[in-house]
């Protein structure tokens, strides 16, 4: 019996996915559990395994297409079976599938040199072209079915080649770099010059001293960068976001971190950071403010018993948010170790879908970039996100005396549809008090 392979759902908020790659072709034999295709979401790219054994009878959705969750991507049939072929996008119920994090992309295959194409031409045109040194492939034929005539060769020799066909983007890039399009070999349809052809022409010769600056580099707005853009834009469009900020005296938190580091200085596996303490503190405080630890899904606000905190990790091509699961049930040392492991896996592209989906609250820490305060954007369907700025030393008043203290700015963005400003402010002040006095965490 034939089996329909469908677009899986990774996380409760996923509505669609992009078919990034097929590992098999129509007619190939597949076994249950074989890597079958890759799906690109706003989180990561996932390799999905086949849920059935047989022959890949039909690929319904081609590479690069984006379809809704549950859409039929392919059909696996038994050998000799010929089920009815599917036309267009067919959406059914979502099925659970196994997915593994995609490894590092395989290096691109070197392009094979282009074969010299056959040019239909009359014998007289060929003889004349040889005598005059004219490349027949550059001559536009006016004869029957595009055949190059002797007159075409003469005209080409006397008047020169016609203006090259070039895409608008390539033309602008060539203009800015001072390149003559006539000197660029086009690899597009009908010899049209593409932006890739211009980029190759720019990269080929080394820039001479005093040469004009090259054109802007063209980077495809796809993949993780496009997914992040879509997600962030949708977040701002579909929620009422309000950011509250407060400056916190974290002198005691700094001392607490230093004390922990001194206590475990001989244990190389323990490296406590400010971020570990903040995750630990946020998890404890969230239990007292259930609406801050909720998600808005459809027409329902889901108040979660678990506290799964996302920690934003910057990557060369974007941002990813792995989750520290059940953070409210873990100690600082355990959170610190798990946070380092998740950050390492994120940079190696080894995170699983379970590690990046279905969080309840997110922390974005930009202190290492020297940022004091910013307006973090909520990661839907969560209803709040905390922005953490750098720790700075400056004069402050303590017990009526001026002394050097450590300060940090916290920026809390809330979805005003779910959380009002007053409870949001109460949460922020409670968090500030616990960071100012870490001893309160055990109270």
Secondary structure, 3 states (H helix, E strand, C coil): CCEEEECCCCCCCCCEEEEEEECCCCCCEECCCCEEEEEECCCCEEEEECCCCEEEEEECCCCCCEEECCEEEEEEECCCCCCCCCCCCCECCCCCCCEEECCCCCCCCCCCCCCCCCCCECHHHHHHHHHHCCCHHHCCCCCHHHCECHHHHHHHHHHCCCCCCECHHHHHHHHHHCCCHHHCCCCCHHHCECHHHHHHHHHHCCCCCCCCCCCCCCCCCCHHHHHHHHHHHHHHHHCCEEEEEEEEECHHHHHHHHHHHHHCCCCCCCCCCHHHHHHHHHHHHHCCCHHHHEEEECCEEEECCCCCEEEEEEECCEEEEEEECCHHHCCHHHHHHHHHHHHHHHHHCCCCHHHCCCCCEEEEECHHHCCCCCCCCCCCCECEEEEEEEEEEEEEEECCEEEEEEEEEEEEEEECCCCCHHHHHHHHHHHHHHHHCHHHHHC
